[in-house]
Structures are given as C-alpha cells and as structure tokens.
C-alpha cells in the first residue's frame, strides 16, 4: 500500500534556503498571474483521477497544486524556492516541500510511489542537468506512470531574451554565463526522455502570444533577474531594465505588453 505523509516542513526550517533564493512570490503574483491560468491545458492533458497520487514538480505558489488536490487522492508540491513553497503553504497546499528538481533522483520521494509527475512552466529553469531531472522523475513514478508537463521550448521569449543578451554584451559580460534557461526543441527533449526509459505519447511545440500582467520591466524583474547578477550598481540594473523595455517598445499594443511564448507540451509514459 502506498503511504504518503501529508505534512509540510515547518516554514522556519526553510530559512536556510532563503539566502540563495532569488525568487519572490509577491513579484510572481503581481507580474506572472498569467502562468497558472495558462496551465489549464496541461492539467487537461494530465487528466488526474480520484485515486491517484501526483507529484507537482516546480509548483511555484501552489495555485495549480490546489486545483490538482481537488481532482486526485493526494498531491506533493515541490519547488526549489523556499519563498514559493512558503506561499504554497499559505494558500493551503496540503504537502509542499523545498526540493530542487535536480535533487529528486536521490530524494526520499523517488521511490516509485506516484501515478504521475506534473510540471508547468518549471522544467526550463532546471538547466544545470536536465537529464538528471528526467531520471529523478522516472524514479518517482510507478511503472507505466506518466510524466505530463509544459515548459519553455525552442525560441521561447526570444525577443526579451535577445534584448537581455545584448544589454550584457554591451557592458562586457558574456550573457551565456548568466542565462538561466533551457529551452529545448521537440527532437532534443524526445530523445532525452526516450534515452531515459520513457515512451513519448505526445509532444508539441506551441507558439503562444502572451499578454503580460504588467510590462516588460515587471517581467524582467520577476523572471530575468539572473541576467542582472554581474551588475553590482543598482542604478545600472535599473538602466538595463529600462533599456530592454525601450528596445521592446513594439511589444506594447494599446497599453498591453506581450511576449511571444513558445511552449513545449508533452506526455510520456515510464516504460
């Protein structure tokens, strides 16, 4: 019998992660409220069942986790950000834990107890070793368990990413050293899955013009902070953000700002 303990770690115990945690749940709510809303098709592809145990990988502030909890027997939400997990706990997620996706493969959760692993808008942040992440997912799943996810795919956010690269090069920095994203194409990620014991049922690269909750500056502040790491002067950081927004002024239509997202959505089965 599968037993999953529904106890979240005390928020105080997560303090040790805070020094390294650059994420802000408050900024996420303000500038990225569209992310969980646009996750609905991925939940539909997952098709959670009342008897199932599901792992939400990169759960963020837990909004989609709460939706999953209504549909299945149990959900464990994990995220590398202590601040995000704190927010998930505060909105009522039953079991939310600070776990980096790269570390899943050696984690106590990786014992074949889950019917499915779900992930929305998170895998592209796990750039250090994407294959290790896939291997961790596999160890979490039961035989024939499914891995259903959507992440940034090839050419995702190319306009704002390019503007950030140009801003760093202009200041003598190599942007590749600070770019936090892994945006694979379908062929690349399909091979990674198949080489690690998955059978891919579907995989689509989906362009999606996305209206932002605020503007380009708010988006960069929430998601592009890694590019600003080599810039120590706060005023220079602000100049970079203004420069990027001015470069992308064509992305504003009647007061609304847009970015061309390209999403990689897939469903794979553990062989």
C-alpha positions as a LaTeX table, in Angstrom:
\begin{tabular}{lrrr}
\hline
Residue & $x$ (\AA) & $y$ (\AA) & $z$ (\AA) \\
\hline
Unk1 & 0.00 & 0.00 & 0.00 \\
Unk2 & 1.29 & 3.46 & $-0.91$ \\
Unk3 & 1.63 & 5.80 & 2.04 \\
Unk4 & 2.37 & 9.48 & 1.55 \\
Unk5 & 2.68 & 11.60 & 4.64 \\
Unk6 & 0.85 & 14.91 & 4.26 \\
Unk7 & 2.94 & 17.13 & 6.44 \\
Unk8 & 4.72 & 20.15 & 5.06 \\
Unk9 & 8.10 & 21.05 & 6.61 \\
Unk10 & 7.89 & 23.98 & 9.02 \\
Unk11 & 8.36 & 27.29 & 7.25 \\
Unk12 & 11.11 & 28.16 & 9.72 \\
Unk13 & 13.09 & 25.12 & 8.60 \\
Unk14 & 13.26 & 26.59 & 5.13 \\
Unk15 & 15.15 & 29.68 & 6.27 \\
Unk16 & 18.48 & 28.13 & 5.36 \\
Unk17 & 17.43 & 28.24 & 1.70 \\
Unk18 & 16.47 & 31.91 & 1.77 \\
Unk19 & 19.95 & 33.36 & 1.29 \\
Unk20 & 20.24 & 31.62 & $-2.09$ \\
Unk21 & 16.60 & 32.10 & $-3.04$ \\
Unk22 & 16.19 & 34.87 & $-5.62$ \\
Unk23 & 12.51 & 34.18 & $-6.25$ \\
Unk24 & 9.78 & 36.42 & $-4.87$ \\
Unk25 & 6.26 & 35.04 & $-4.53$ \\
Unk26 & 4.93 & 38.60 & $-4.25$ \\
Unk27 & 6.51 & 39.60 & $-7.56$ \\
Unk28 & 5.23 & 36.36 & $-9.07$ \\
Unk29 & 1.65 & 37.13 & $-8.07$ \\
Unk30 & 1.96 & 40.72 & $-9.34$ \\
Unk31 & 3.80 & 40.12 & $-12.61$ \\
Unk32 & 3.08 & 36.50 & $-13.54$ \\
Unk33 & $-0.51$ & 35.73 & $-12.64$ \\
Unk34 & $-1.00$ & 34.51 & $-16.22$ \\
Unk35 & 1.27 & 31.49 & $-15.65$ \\
Unk36 & $-1.09$ & 29.25 & $-13.61$ \\
Unk37 & $-4.08$ & 30.42 & $-15.66$ \\
Unk38 & $-2.43$ & 29.25 & $-18.87$ \\
Unk39 & $-1.58$ & 25.90 & $-17.24$ \\
Unk40 & $-5.15$ & 24.62 & $-17.68$ \\
Unk41 & $-4.42$ & 22.68 & $-20.93$ \\
Unk42 & $-1.59$ & 20.83 & $-19.19$ \\
Unk43 & $-3.93$ & 19.78 & $-16.38$ \\
Unk44 & $-6.37$ & 18.60 & $-19.03$ \\
Unk45 & $-3.62$ & 16.53 & $-20.68$ \\
Unk46 & $-2.72$ & 15.07 & $-17.28$ \\
Unk47 & $-6.36$ & 14.08 & $-16.67$ \\
Unk48 & $-5.89$ & 13.40 & $-12.92$ \\
Unk49 & $-8.06$ & 10.65 & $-11.43$ \\
Unk50 & $-9.60$ & 10.47 & $-7.93$ \\
Unk51 & $-7.42$ & 7.52 & $-6.81$ \\
Unk52 & $-4.08$ & 8.96 & $-7.95$ \\
Unk53 & $-1.00$ & 10.24 & $-6.13$ \\
Unk54 & 0.64 & 13.09 & $-8.07$ \\
Unk55 & 3.92 & 14.99 & $-7.73$ \\
Unk56 & 3.79 & 18.65 & $-8.80$ \\
Unk57 & 7.34 & 19.46 & $-9.88$ \\
Unk58 & 8.17 & 23.17 & $-9.76$ \\
Unk59 & 4.86 & 24.02 & $-8.14$ \\
Unk60 & 5.58 & 27.71 & $-7.65$ \\
Unk61 & 3.00 & 29.43 & $-5.46$ \\
Unk62 & 0.73 & 26.37 & $-5.42$ \\
Unk63 & $-2.25$ & 27.72 & $-7.37$ \\
Unk64 & $-2.31$ & 24.79 & $-9.81$ \\
Unk65 & $-1.49$ & 22.40 & $-6.97$ \\
Unk66 & $-4.74$ & 23.36 & $-5.26$ \\
Unk67 & $-6.62$ & 22.53 & $-8.46$ \\
Unk68 & $-4.94$ & 19.12 & $-8.61$ \\
Unk69 & $-5.80$ & 18.42 & $-4.96$ \\
Unk70 & $-9.49$ & 18.70 & $-5.82$ \\
Unk71 & $-9.16$ & 16.08 & $-8.55$ \\
Unk72 & $-6.98$ & 13.32 & $-7.10$ \\
Unk73 & $-6.20$ & 11.50 & $-3.86$ \\
Unk74 & $-3.01$ & 13.35 & $-2.94$ \\
Unk75 & $-0.51$ & 15.85 & $-4.30$ \\
Unk76 & 3.02 & 16.59 & $-3.16$ \\
Unk77 & 4.20 & 20.02 & $-4.33$ \\
Unk78 & 7.94 & 20.62 & $-4.66$ \\
Unk79 & 9.89 & 23.70 & $-5.70$ \\
Unk80 & 13.49 & 24.83 & $-5.33$ \\
Unk81 & 12.37 & 28.20 & $-3.95$ \\
Unk82 & 11.65 & 28.39 & $-0.23$ \\
Unk83 & 9.70 & 31.60 & $-0.77$ \\
Unk84 & 7.44 & 29.93 & $-3.34$ \\
Unk85 & 6.86 & 26.92 & $-1.08$ \\
Unk86 & 6.05 & 29.28 & 1.77 \\
Unk87 & 3.42 & 30.90 & $-0.46$ \\
Unk88 & 2.05 & 27.47 & $-1.45$ \\
Unk89 & 1.70 & 26.52 & 2.19 \\
Unk90 & $-0.03$ & 29.82 & 2.96 \\
Unk91 & $-2.66$ & 29.30 & 0.24 \\
Unk92 & $-3.42$ & 25.87 & 1.71 \\
Unk93 & $-1.43$ & 23.24 & $-0.18$ \\
Unk94 & $-1.53$ & 20.09 & 1.94 \\
Unk95 & 2.04 & 18.93 & 1.30 \\
Unk96 & 4.54 & 21.47 & $-0.05$ \\
Unk97 & 8.30 & 20.94 & 0.24 \\
Unk98 & 11.51 & 22.68 & $-0.80$ \\
Unk99 & 13.13 & 20.27 & $-3.26$ \\
Unk100 & 15.30 & 21.13 & $-6.25$ \\
Unk101 & 14.32 & 19.07 & $-9.30$ \\
Unk102 & 17.99 & 18.22 & $-9.83$ \\
Unk103 & 18.00 & 16.51 & $-6.42$ \\
Unk104 & 14.88 & 14.37 & $-6.92$ \\
Unk105 & 16.87 & 11.36 & $-8.07$ \\
Unk106 & 18.39 & 10.97 & $-4.58$ \\
Unk107 & 15.36 & 12.18 & $-2.60$ \\
Unk108 & 13.05 & 10.11 & $-0.40$ \\
Unk109 & 10.21 & 10.95 & $-2.80$ \\
Unk110 & 11.95 & 8.99 & $-5.56$ \\
Unk111 & 10.62 & 5.58 & $-4.52$ \\
Unk112 & 8.13 & 4.78 & $-7.25$ \\
Unk113 & 5.07 & 5.95 & $-5.33$ \\
Unk114 & 3.48 & 8.38 & $-7.81$ \\
Unk115 & 0.97 & 7.69 & $-10.56$ \\
Unk116 & 2.02 & 10.87 & $-12.36$ \\
Unk117 & 4.51 & 13.72 & $-12.27$ \\
Unk118 & 3.08 & 17.05 & $-13.39$ \\
Unk119 & 5.07 & 20.17 & $-14.20$ \\
Unk120 & 4.02 & 23.56 & $-15.55$ \\
Unk121 & 6.44 & 26.37 & $-16.52$ \\
Unk122 & 9.27 & 24.94 & $-14.44$ \\
Unk123 & 11.46 & 22.43 & $-16.32$ \\
Unk124 & 13.21 & 25.13 & $-18.34$ \\
Unk125 & 14.66 & 26.52 & $-15.08$ \\
Unk126 & 16.35 & 23.18 & $-14.38$ \\
Unk127 & 19.22 & 23.88 & $-16.74$ \\
Unk128 & 22.16 & 22.53 & $-14.79$ \\
Unk129 & 21.42 & 18.89 & $-15.65$ \\
Unk130 & 18.08 & 18.29 & $-17.43$ \\
Unk131 & 18.81 & 14.58 & $-17.84$ \\
Unk132 & 19.26 & 14.18 & $-14.09$ \\
Unk133 & 15.84 & 15.81 & $-13.63$ \\
Unk134 & 14.27 & 13.28 & $-16.00$ \\
Unk135 & 15.96 & 10.44 & $-14.14$ \\
Unk136 & 14.56 & 11.77 & $-10.87$ \\
Unk137 & 11.08 & 11.93 & $-12.36$ \\
Unk138 & 11.41 & 8.33 & $-13.50$ \\
Unk139 & 12.39 & 7.17 & $-10.02$ \\
Unk140 & 9.34 & 8.92 & $-8.56$ \\
Unk141 & 6.91 & 7.16 & $-10.88$ \\
Unk142 & 5.26 & 3.78 & $-10.67$ \\
Unk143 & 5.69 & 1.50 & $-13.71$ \\
Unk144 & 3.52 & 2.92 & $-16.51$ \\
Unk145 & 3.29 & 6.19 & $-14.60$ \\
Unk146 & 3.06 & 9.31 & $-16.72$ \\
Unk147 & 5.13 & 12.45 & $-16.96$ \\
Unk148 & 2.99 & 15.35 & $-18.20$ \\
Unk149 & 4.47 & 18.80 & $-18.49$ \\
Unk150 & 4.70 & 22.10 & $-20.29$ \\
Unk151 & 7.84 & 24.21 & $-20.30$ \\
Unk152 & 9.56 & 26.82 & $-22.40$ \\
Unk153 & 10.55 & 25.37 & $-25.76$ \\
Unk154 & 12.84 & 26.33 & $-28.62$ \\
Unk155 & 12.63 & 30.10 & $-29.38$ \\
Unk156 & 10.65 & 30.83 & $-26.20$ \\
Unk157 & 10.66 & 34.53 & $-25.26$ \\
Unk158 & 13.29 & 35.11 & $-27.95$ \\
Unk159 & 12.74 & 38.87 & $-28.16$ \\
Unk160 & 13.24 & 39.65 & $-24.47$ \\
Unk161 & 15.97 & 37.03 & $-24.10$ \\
Unk162 & 17.82 & 38.57 & $-27.05$ \\
Unk163 & 17.48 & 42.07 & $-25.61$ \\
Unk164 & 18.91 & 40.90 & $-22.27$ \\
Unk165 & 21.81 & 39.19 & $-24.05$ \\
Unk166 & 22.54 & 42.39 & $-26.00$ \\
Unk167 & 22.43 & 44.53 & $-22.85$ \\
Unk168 & 25.01 & 42.33 & $-21.11$ \\
Unk169 & 27.31 & 42.14 & $-24.14$ \\
Unk170 & 27.20 & 45.92 & $-24.38$ \\
Unk171 & 28.57 & 46.04 & $-20.84$ \\
Unk172 & 31.32 & 43.50 & $-21.43$ \\
Unk173 & 29.65 & 40.41 & $-19.95$ \\
Unk174 & 29.06 & 37.05 & $-21.59$ \\
Unk175 & 25.27 & 36.52 & $-21.34$ \\
Unk176 & 25.63 & 32.75 & $-21.65$ \\
Unk177 & 27.21 & 32.77 & $-18.19$ \\
Unk178 & 24.01 & 34.21 & $-16.69$ \\
Unk179 & 21.24 & 32.85 & $-18.90$ \\
Unk180 & 19.20 & 30.58 & $-16.57$ \\
Unk181 & 17.04 & 28.87 & $-19.19$ \\
Unk182 & 17.00 & 25.59 & $-21.09$ \\
Unk183 & 14.52 & 25.82 & $-23.98$ \\
Unk184 & 14.71 & 22.52 & $-25.89$ \\
Unk185 & 13.12 & 21.65 & $-29.21$ \\
Unk186 & 10.86 & 18.59 & $-29.53$ \\
Unk187 & 13.51 & 16.35 & $-31.10$ \\
Unk188 & 16.01 & 17.18 & $-28.37$ \\
Unk189 & 13.67 & 16.56 & $-25.45$ \\
Unk190 & 12.05 & 13.49 & $-27.00$ \\
Unk191 & 15.46 & 11.86 & $-27.28$ \\
Unk192 & 16.31 & 12.76 & $-23.69$ \\
Unk193 & 13.08 & 11.15 & $-22.49$ \\
Unk194 & 13.44 & 8.04 & $-24.63$ \\
Unk195 & 17.08 & 7.56 & $-23.64$ \\
Unk196 & 15.95 & 7.52 & $-20.01$ \\
Unk197 & 13.16 & 4.97 & $-20.14$ \\
Unk198 & 10.13 & 6.93 & $-21.32$ \\
Unk199 & 7.79 & 6.32 & $-24.21$ \\
Unk200 & 6.58 & 9.64 & $-25.61$ \\
Unk201 & 2.84 & 9.68 & $-26.36$ \\
Unk202 & 2.64 & 13.31 & $-27.47$ \\
Unk203 & 4.97 & 16.28 & $-27.81$ \\
Unk204 & 4.07 & 19.64 & $-29.32$ \\
Unk205 & 5.84 & 22.96 & $-29.74$ \\
Unk206 & 3.16 & 25.64 & $-29.31$ \\
Unk207 & 3.67 & 29.35 & $-30.11$ \\
Unk208 & 1.51 & 31.45 & $-27.82$ \\
Unk209 & 1.42 & 35.22 & $-27.82$ \\
Unk210 & 1.04 & 36.04 & $-24.13$ \\
Unk211 & $-0.29$ & 39.22 & $-22.59$ \\
Unk212 & 1.70 & 40.17 & $-19.51$ \\
Unk213 & 0.20 & 41.05 & $-16.16$ \\
Unk214 & 2.26 & 44.26 & $-16.05$ \\
Unk215 & 5.00 & 45.25 & $-18.52$ \\
Unk216 & 8.41 & 44.08 & $-19.78$ \\
Unk217 & 10.14 & 45.66 & $-16.78$ \\
Unk218 & 7.92 & 43.70 & $-14.37$ \\
Unk219 & 8.56 & 40.51 & $-16.34$ \\
Unk220 & 12.35 & 41.02 & $-16.23$ \\
Unk221 & 12.20 & 41.81 & $-12.52$ \\
Unk222 & 10.33 & 38.54 & $-11.89$ \\
Unk223 & 11.96 & 36.15 & $-14.37$ \\
Unk224 & 15.12 & 37.77 & $-15.76$ \\
Unk225 & 16.89 & 38.59 & $-12.51$ \\
Unk226 & 19.74 & 36.14 & $-13.24$ \\
Unk227 & 20.93 & 38.36 & $-16.10$ \\
Unk228 & 21.44 & 41.23 & $-13.66$ \\
Unk229 & 23.71 & 39.21 & $-11.35$ \\
Unk230 & 27.02 & 40.63 & $-12.72$ \\
Unk231 & 25.78 & 44.22 & $-12.33$ \\
Unk232 & 26.51 & 45.43 & $-8.81$ \\
Unk233 & 25.27 & 49.00 & $-9.17$ \\
Unk234 & 21.53 & 49.19 & $-8.57$ \\
Unk235 & 21.07 & 52.23 & $-10.81$ \\
Unk236 & 22.82 & 50.42 & $-13.66$ \\
Unk237 & 20.48 & 47.47 & $-13.17$ \\
Unk238 & 17.53 & 49.80 & $-13.49$ \\
Unk239 & 19.05 & 51.29 & $-16.66$ \\
Unk240 & 19.33 & 47.82 & $-18.17$ \\
Unk241 & 15.69 & 47.05 & $-17.43$ \\
Unk242 & 14.60 & 50.38 & $-18.95$ \\
Unk243 & 16.83 & 49.74 & $-21.96$ \\
Unk244 & 15.29 & 46.31 & $-22.54$ \\
Unk245 & 11.77 & 47.71 & $-22.26$ \\
Unk246 & 12.56 & 50.55 & $-24.67$ \\
Unk247 & 14.09 & 48.07 & $-27.13$ \\
Unk248 & 10.88 & 46.05 & $-26.99$ \\
Unk249 & 8.51 & 49.01 & $-27.19$ \\
Unk250 & 6.98 & 47.36 & $-30.28$ \\
Unk251 & 5.67 & 44.66 & $-27.91$ \\
Unk252 & 3.14 & 47.09 & $-26.44$ \\
Unk253 & $-0.28$ & 47.42 & $-28.05$ \\
Unk254 & $-2.82$ & 49.87 & $-26.65$ \\
Unk255 & $-1.18$ & 49.79 & $-23.23$ \\
Unk256 & $-0.88$ & 45.99 & $-23.03$ \\
Unk257 & 2.53 & 44.29 & $-23.20$ \\
Unk258 & 3.10 & 40.97 & $-24.93$ \\
Unk259 & 5.84 & 38.34 & $-25.21$ \\
Unk260 & 5.88 & 35.51 & $-27.74$ \\
Unk261 & 5.98 & 32.41 & $-25.59$ \\
Unk262 & 6.74 & 29.08 & $-27.26$ \\
Unk263 & 5.73 & 26.14 & $-25.09$ \\
Unk264 & 6.87 & 22.52 & $-25.24$ \\
Unk265 & 3.98 & 20.34 & $-24.04$ \\
Unk266 & 4.30 & 16.58 & $-23.71$ \\
Unk267 & 3.00 & 13.38 & $-22.22$ \\
Unk268 & 5.40 & 10.46 & $-21.67$ \\
Unk269 & 4.96 & 7.06 & $-20.03$ \\
Unk270 & 7.54 & 5.31 & $-17.87$ \\
Unk271 & 8.31 & 2.04 & $-19.64$ \\
\hline
\end{tabular}
